[in-house]
Amino acid sequence: MLEIDLSSPVPVYDQIKAGLKGLVSKGQLRPGDEAPSIRGLAASLKVNPNTVARAYRELSIEGFLNSQRGGVSLIADQAVQVAAGGLGDARAAFADAARRARRSGLSWDDIQRTVATLLVEEP
């Protein structure tokens, strides 16, 4: 279902948020579906439940999840729109990385080649 990279500089809770948004974008989770339980997801990812709880709290604030009685979280009706907003985040991250790469002296060809390689290695 979800995968995280513990060696990544991206915080685990952000990876969890991105992963859930990705599942909605791919249609694997739909509005009204029950999100994985905090404890269950923490166990499957081998992370602290507080980390998953933080991701869920932030997703609730963003309008992606609706918390219900009994600790159940449902994918919100507007989750598809919230997940689509991630494209803007990705674009901003790419733009920032490209600026830093240019400042470090890399050519546009080097940057494009590197991005293409990364996309092939990390589909």
N, C-alpha and C positions, 0 to 999 in steps of 0.2 A: 504494500500500500504506500506508505511514506518511507523515504530513506533520508538519512542525515549523514553528514560527514563531520565526525568529531574533530578532524584535523583542520577543518575550514576556519578561516578567520571570522566567518559569519556566525553570529551567536546562534546556538541551537534553537532557541525560541523563535528566532526569525526564520530559520530553515523550516521549522514546523509550520509557521504561518504560511510561508511560500508553498510548502507542500500541499497543505489543505486547499489553498487557492488554486493550485495546479490541478488537483483532483476535480474541483468544480469546473474549471475551464475545460477539462477533458470530458466532462459529463459523467465522471465516475461517482460523483456526489452531486445531488440536486437539491434545490430549495425544499425544505421540509424533511429531508433525510436527517437521521440522527448522526451526529459526529461521533467518532470513536470516543469511548470514555477516557477521562484523563488518566486513570490508573492503567487501563488497558493499553493505551497508546504509549505511556511511559514505559511499561513493561516490554512492549514489542520493540521500542527504540532503545531500550536499556539506558534511559535517562531518568533523572529525578522527576517525580510527579509535579513538583513545584515549577519546573521548567515548562512542562506542558500547560499547567494552570496559567502561567504568565502569558503564554501564546494565546490561549483561549480567552483570557481577560482582554488582551489587546484586540483580538478578532471581534469580540463583543462590542468594544468601544467603536471599532471601525464599521459596525453594522453587518458583519459577515456571519456572526453566530448569534443565536438567541438562547439565553440560558433559561431552562425550565426548572420547575420543582424537582427535587430528587437528584440534582446534579447532572441532568440530561441537557446536552447542548444540541440544538437543531440548526441546520444550515438555514440562514435567513433568506427571505424572499429576494432581497436585493444582492445576494451573495455573488451572482453572476456578474453584476455591474462592478461590485467591489473587486472581484478577482480580475476583471478586465483592466482595472486601474493599475494593476501591476505592470502593464506594458510601459506606462509612463515612468514607473520606478526603474525598470530595466533600462529604458532609454537614457535616463539621467545617469545611471551607474556606468553605462557604456561611454557616454559623453565625458564623464569625469575621468574614466580610465584612459580614454583616448588623449585627453589634454595632458594627463600626467606622462603618458608614453611619449608624446611629442616633446614635452619639456625635457625628458630624459635623453632626447636625441634620436629616438627611433623614427624611421621614415614611415610614410603612410603605407608603403608596400609591406614593410615589416609588421606594422600593426594589423593590416588586413590578413596577412598570412598567419599571424599568431591567433587572431580571432577565429579564422576558418579552421585552424588546427584544433583549437579548444572546442569548437562546436562539433567537430567530428569525434573527438575523444569523449566529450560529455554531452551526449544527445539529450 
